Amino acid sequence: MKNVKANAILPESLIIEIQKYIQGETIYIPKKKASHRKWGTRSGTRKAIDERNSAIRTAFKGGIPIDQLAEEYYLSSETIKKIVYSK
């Protein structure tokens, strides 16, 4: 997130209106809901985790025990259970 001077992008009338509420402070203006991305989609992390979880589910269905999966994927047994027993 970068800072931008209000007078560089907003019309003077809008700045005057905002100054009725706040002056000389930093405010955050959030994105519209439609422009939000899910966590990790931009970096590819979400896709990598989804692929890992899919591999864990497949291995579990193939008979590999939870303890072995936890050791193989460096996750706790509880985390493996959440992955294999969730939808």
N, C-alpha and C positions, 0 to 999 in steps of 0.2 A: 504494500500500500504506500503510495507516495502522496506527499502533501502538495496541494495546488492552491495558489492564491485565489480567493473568491473573485476579486476584481478582474482577474485575467479570464474568467470563464462565465461569470454570471452578469446579467444586466443590472445596472445601477438601482433600478426600482426594486429588484428582488433583494439586493444587498441591504437596502434601507429597511425593507420589511423584516429580514432576518435580524438586523441590529435591534429591533424592538424586543427581541427575545434573548439575544446573546451578543456580547461584544468582546473582541479580543481573545476569544477562547477557541479551542480546536473542537470541531464537531465531526462526527462520523455520519455519513449518509450511506445507508446500506444499498446493495443492489436490489433490483426487482426480483421477486421470487422466480420468475421465468429465466433469469440469467444465472441462477445458482447452479453449481455443479456439485455432484456428490463427492465426498472425500475420496481422494486418491485417483479420480478419473483423469485428471490432467497429467499426472506423473506416471500413470500406469500401475501404481501400487495396488489399486483396487482390483484390477484385472489379474495381477499376480497372486493376490490373496484368494480370489475366487477360483483360480486354477489350482492352487495348492489345496484348498478345501475340497474341491472336486476329486482330486487325486486321493485325498484322505478318505473320503466317502467310498470311493471305488475299492481302495485297499481294504477297508473295513468290511465291505460287502463280500470281498474275496476271502475273508477269514482271518485277516491279520488282527491280532488283539490290540486293544486300546493302549496298553502299556508299551507295546512295541512301537506303535505309531507315535506315541508321545516322545519316546526316545529318538526315533528317526527324524521327526520334524522339530525337535527341541521345543516342544510345547508341553504344558501340564496335561495330566490325564483328564482333568475337568474341562479344559479347553477342547480336547479331542472329543469328549462326550458331547459338548455343545455343538460341535461341527457335525458329528455323525447323526445325532438325534434331532437336528433341526431340519426344517424343510429345505 
